[in-house]
Amino acid sequence: MPSSNLFINYKARYFPGEILTDGLIFWLNRKLDDDIRTVVRGQTNVSEDGRVALEEAQLAIQQLFGHIKEIKGKAEKSEEMVMKLLTLLYALRWIVNS
């Protein structure tokens, strides 16, 4: 068990005079393993949350480009209408002044 060696080395380094029973070592090893598992799972969740956030951002960008394209199309149609109205106004002015 890798965490067992890790814990024993930690204990020997920081608590050299302490004597640990097998039951206490087993409990501490299990606690260390659980803590490591919790950290790893937390990192996995963070990674998954990041992936979901990235997908949501990409979708929002696609929607934004769709809206921009729609607005650009409406602006072009509006410009065409203005040009037609100006043509009609010039024609009307020409008729009235003739």
N, C-alpha and C positions, 0 to 999 in steps of 0.2 A: 504494500500500500504506500504510494509515494507520499501522501500527506502524513503518514505515520512517521516516516523518516524526517520530514520537514518539522513536525512538531517536536520530535525527540531532540533534534539539533537545536531548535529554538529553546526548548526547556534547558538543555545542557548549557547553552550559552548564557542565558539570562538568570537561570535559577540552578546553579551548579550544586548547591547543597541540599536541594529538595529531593525527596524520594517519592516517586509516584507509584501507586498500585496499578496493576493491570486494568482493573475496572475503571479507574480514573483516566488512564491513558486511552482506553477504548472510548470512553465518553468524550474526551477532549478531541480525539481523532474524528469521531463522528460529527461533533460540533464544527470542527474545521472543515470537514467535507461538505457539510450542509451549507456553511457560509460560502465556500467556493462555488457550490452549485447555484446558490442564490445570486451571486455576483455574475456568473456566466449567464444565467437565465435573464437577469436584468439587462445585460449587454445585448442579448438576443432580442429582447423586447424593444430596446432602444433602436436597434437596427431595423426591426420591423416597423416601428413607428416612423422612422426616417424614410423608409421605402414608401409607406402610405402617404406621408407628407409630400414626398417628391412627386408621386403619381397625381395627387390632388393639385399640386402647383402646375404640373404639365397640362392637366385638364383645364385649369383656370386660364392658362396662357392660350391654349387652343380656342377657348370660348372668347377670350379677349380679341384674338385675331379675327375670329368670325364676326364679332361686333364691329371691329374696325372696317372690315371689308363691306359689311352691310351699310355702315355710315358713309363710306366712300361712294358706294353705288347710289345712295340717296342724294349725296351732294352732287354727283355728276348729273343725275336726273333733274335736280333743282336748277343747276346751271343751264341745262338745255331749255328748261321752261322759261327761265329769265331771258335767254337769248331769243326765244320765240315771242315772248311778250314785248321785248324791245323792238323786234322786227315789226310786230303789229302796231306798236306806238308810232314808229317812224312812218309806216304806211298810212296810218290814220292822220298824222300831222301833214303828210304830203297831200292827202285827199282834201283836208280842211283848208290848207293854204292854196290849193289850186284853184 
